[in-house]
Amino acid sequence: MAEWKKKKAKATNWGDFYRSEEEFEAMKWCINHGITIGPLAADKGKTNPNNFYIDIKIQGKVNRSPQTFKAQEVWSQIYKYYLHYYEKYRDRLS
């Protein structure tokens, strides 16, 4: 099949998670203090990945979650990490 005739992949189903105000504040604080957290597709090469690692970058050093998460649960886990790092570092870095 010609490259331009390939079928489009289905969109990833991210679920219906929406962060709380507390989670949003924790995320803002973390980002302002050099802590960023985001998903990374574990199913490399697939156009519609279903499993994701979570990368946590603190002051330039990247750590990756040892386990993978389904697309529907990855965002809730990311915000759990944001809350964890906010609670852990807010008194030291403020």
C-alpha positions in Angstrom: 0.0 0.0 0.0 1.3 3.4 -0.9 2.6 5.5 2.0 -0.1 8.2 1.5 -2.9 5.6 1.4 -2.4 4.2 4.9 -5.4 4.3 7.2 -5.4 6.8 10.1 -5.0 5.3 13.5 -7.7 5.6 16.1 -7.2 8.4 18.6 -5.9 7.3 22.0 -8.6 7.0 24.6 -7.3 9.1 27.6 -10.4 8.6 29.7 -12.3 11.3 31.4 -9.9 12.4 34.2 -9.9 16.0 35.2 -7.5 17.4 37.7 -8.6 19.1 40.9 -7.7 22.6 41.9 -5.2 21.2 44.4 -3.6 19.1 41.8 -3.4 22.1 39.4 -1.7 24.2 42.1 0.8 21.4 42.8 1.6 21.1 39.1 2.2 24.8 38.8 4.4 24.9 41.8 6.4 21.9 40.5 6.9 23.4 37.0 8.0 26.7 38.5 10.6 24.9 40.6 12.0 22.7 37.8 10.0 19.6 38.2 8.1 18.4 35.1 6.2 15.1 34.7 4.8 13.6 31.5 3.8 10.4 29.7 6.1 8.6 27.3 4.7 5.9 25.0 5.9 2.4 26.0 4.7 0.9 22.7 7.2 2.6 20.5 6.4 2.4 16.8 2.7 2.0 17.3 0.5 4.8 16.0 -2.0 4.3 18.8 0.0 3.4 22.0 -1.9 1.9 24.9 0.8 1.8 27.6 2.9 4.7 28.9 5.8 5.2 31.2 5.9 8.4 33.2 9.0 10.5 33.0 9.9 12.7 36.0 12.4 15.5 35.3 13.9 17.2 38.3 16.4 20.0 37.7 17.5 18.3 34.4 17.7 14.7 35.7 15.1 12.4 34.2 13.7 9.3 36.0 11.3 6.9 34.4 8.6 4.9 36.2 9.5 1.2 36.4 5.9 0.2 35.4 3.7 1.3 32.6 0.2 2.7 32.9 -2.8 2.5 30.6 -3.8 5.7 28.8 -7.0 6.0 30.9 -4.9 6.0 34.1 -1.7 7.8 33.2 -3.0 11.4 33.9 -4.3 10.6 37.3 -0.9 9.0 38.1 0.9 12.0 36.8 -1.0 14.3 39.1 -0.4 11.9 42.0 3.4 12.4 41.3 2.9 16.2 41.2 1.2 16.1 44.6 4.0 13.9 46.0 6.8 16.2 44.8 4.9 19.3 45.9 4.5 17.9 49.4 8.1 16.6 49.5 9.8 19.8 48.3 7.6 22.8 48.9 9.2 23.7 52.3 12.8 23.2 51.0 12.5 25.0 47.7 10.0 27.9 48.5 
